[in-house]
Amino acid sequence: MTDAAALPGQPRGGAIDGTGTARAVCVLAPNPSPMTLDGTNTWIVAEPDSPLAVVIDPGPLDEGHLRRVIDTVERAGRRVALTLLTHGHADHAEGAARFAELTGTAVRALDPALRLGEEGLTAGDVITTGGLELRVVPTPGHTADSLSFHLPADAAVLTGDTVLGRGTTVVAHPDGRLGDYLDSLRRLRSLTVDDGVHTVLPGHGPVLDDAQGAVEYYLAHRAKRLAQVETAVENGHRTAAEVVAHVYADVDRTLWPAAELSVRAQLEYLEEHGLI
């Protein structure tokens, strides 16, 4: 068994750019970093014979990237009809206003501050653009406004930053809350069990072909981290910074500021549940 095969979620090999499903194509933004992995995945979603496409997370305010997304849509004989946001972090949403200007589309999001147009997004909404069906799934936790999009025809879910193609995500305290995040992971697990979802189209990293395996790994990872944080506190590590230095000692220090956000969310969760 290779190392790649052993990773949870069975991440696809090869280039991320252009990968997806029958209805979804990725255009990778040129913003790689320790926090964004290879860069932000902008997803173009459309029915195979439809002239209309939906774009999810236009990405950063990078003119070249935004125009490459439009060119990719147009080369397929389509036009952009709607823009959606999984959440408001700049690497996903900063380019949305300019993208809307270039395409003449509305931008729909959970957060009213991110919307351009009269319609937002709420749990249970079903988007039907050009015959495409996307179901809005609330997945708060990474941020309060995080959403996922279930694409039933491809047995896939677009998860933004809730589930990544590699590694695990940050619960961005104080906006993000661990209890909400665990509920969101359970909601995604239900999609894999009850609705047959097997593919994760993440906001960063490669496509995952074992959605249930990925979500189960995330839940187990969070339980392990919680236990480690609880033990660290019992051993006298009181501040978030102290806990990070103890629990995340084997993690690249450039990621410690992000880890501290997650630790703050974990400490809050443990306090709320009377565990510390």
N, C-alpha and C positions, 0 to 999 in steps of 0.2 A: 504494500500500500504506500503510495506516495504521500508526502506531507500535504499537498493540495487536496488529495482525496480525503484526508483525515479531518480537514477543516469542517466545522459545522455548516450545514446549508449547501454543501457541494458547490462552491463557487466555480463558475465557468472560467476556463482558461482563455488565452488569447486576448486580443484588444478589447477594451471596454467599449470604445467608440463604435457605434453602429450595431451593437448587440441588442437583443431584446426578445420579443415574441412575434407572432404573426401580425399583431396590431401595434406593437411598440418598438420604437427605434430610439437609441440613445445618441445624443450629441454631447460629447464631453467638453466641459468648459476648461479653459487653460488656467486653472487656479489651484494647482496641486500644493499641498502643505501637509504637515503632520495631522492637522485637524480635518482637512478635506480629502485626504487620501490622494487618489489620482486626479481629483478635481470634482466639480459638481456635475452630476448626471442630469442633463435636461432631456426630458422624455417627450417624444412626438408620438401621439396615439391616434389611430384612425382605423376605421373599417377598411378592409382591403380594396373595395371598389368605390369608396367614397371620395368625393372631391374636397372634403372638409377634414381638417385635422385639429386636434386639441393639443396644446403644449403645456406641459406640467413643469414648473420651476424653470423659468428662463435663465436664472443664474445671476452671476455678478453683472455689474454695469460695464460690460466689455463689448464695444461695438462690433468687433470682429466676430465674437462668439454669437451675438444676437443675429447678425446677418447670416452666419453659417447655418443657424437653426432655420431661418427663413428659406435659405437656398436649398436645404435638405428637404423641406416640405415641398417647395416648388418643383424640384427635380422629380418628385414622385407624382407630379400632376395635381397637386392639391394647393389649397390656401389655408392659412391659419384662421380658424373661426372662433377660438376661445382660448384664454390663458387661465390656468389654475395654479394655485400655490399650496404646497404642503404645509408651509409655515413661513414666518417672517424673517428668518435669519438672512443676513445680507448675501451670503454666497448662493442662496436660492432665489431671493426676491428682489435684490437691489436693482436688477436690470428690468424688472417687470414694467415699470412706467414707460421706459424707452421702448421696450418691445411692443407694448400696446400702441405706442405712437407709430412705430414702423408698420404694424400689421392692421391697425384700426380695430383692434379687438378689445373686449371687456376683460378685466382681470377679476376673477372670483377667488375669495379667500374667506377663512373664518373671521379673521380680524378686520373689522370695518376700516381701519386705518390703511389697510393694504389694498382695498378694493378700488377698482376703476369701473364704474357702472353701477346700476341699481341693485344687482343681485349679489348676494354673498354665498356662503356655503354653510350648511348645517348638517348635523348627523341625520342620516337617512335620505338625504337628497340623492336623486338619480339624474345623472347628466346624460342626455341623449342628443348628441351633436353628430350630424351626418350618419345617423343609424348606430353610432357607437353607444355602448352602455357602460358608464362608470358609476359605481356606487360609493358615496362618501362615507368613510368609516372614521369616527372620532378616535384619535390615538394620542391624547395629551400625555405629557410626562417629560419628554425631551424639552418641549416648550408647552405653554398653556394652549397655544393655538394649533398644535400639530394635528394634521389630518393624514389619512391614507386613502387610497383610491383602489377599490376592488374592480378588477377587469374580468368579469365572469367568463366571457367568451374565450379567454386565454388561460383561465384558471390561475390568474396572477393577481398580485397586489403590489401597488406602488407605495412604498413606505416612507419616502422622504428620509429623515434621519432617525426614525423610530427603530428600524432594523437596517444595518449597513451590510455592504458586501464583504467587508473584512473588519475584524475587531468588534468592539461594542461601542455603543453611543454614550454621550454625556447627558445626564439629567441636569439641565442647566439651571440650577438653583439661583435665585428664588423663584424665577418664572416657572421652571420645571419642578415637578413634585414626584417623588418616587412612588407613592401610593397610586397616583394616576398612571404612572408609567407601567407598573406591574399589571394594573387593570387593562391597559392597552395591549400589553403582550398577551394576556389571556384572551382578549377579544380577537387578536390576530390568530391565536392558536385555534379558536373556534372556527375561524374561516378555513383553516387547513383541515379540520376534522369534519365539520358539518357542511362546508361548501366546496370542498375539493380543491382548494387553492394549493398549488404545489410550487409556484414560481414567485420569487421576490424580485421586484425591480426597484433597487434601492436608490437613495439620493447620492450615494458615494460608493465606489467599489463595484466589483463584478456582479452580474446576475447570479442569484442563488436558485438552484434547481431542487432543493429540498427545504421548502418553506417551513414545514413542521419541525424538522431537525434544527433549523436556525432558531426558531422561536423557543423551542425547548432548551436549547443551549443558553439563550439569553436569560430565560427564567432561572436556570440552574446557576448561571454566573452571578446574577443579582443576589440570589440566596447565599451563595458562598461569600460574596463581598460584604453583605450585611453581617454575616457571622464574624468575619474578620474585623470589621469595624467595631462591632459589639465587644469582641475580645480585646481589641486595642484600647478601648475606653476603660474596660475593667482593669487593664494593666497600667492605667495612669496616663494614657495619651488623650488629653482633653480637647485640644483645639483641632480644627480641621487640618491645619498644616502639619501638626504632629501626627495625626492619623495617616495622612498621605505619605509622609516620610517612612512610616512603619509598614503600612499595608501595600503601598505601591513602590517599594524600594527597588523592585526589579523592572520598573517601567521607565522608559526614557524620560529624563527630567524635563524635557521640553513640553511634555504632556501633563506635568504635575499641576499647573494652574487649572486645566480642565478637570483633572481628577479631583481637585479640591472642591469644585462646584458639585460634582457628584457626591463627594463625601459629606458636604453640607446638607445635601438632600437626604442622604442616608441617616445622618445624625438627627435631622428633623423627624424622619419617619420613625426611628427607634424611640425618640422622646415621646412622640404622639401615641405610640403603642405601649408606653411604659416599660420599655426594655432596657433603658439606661437611665 
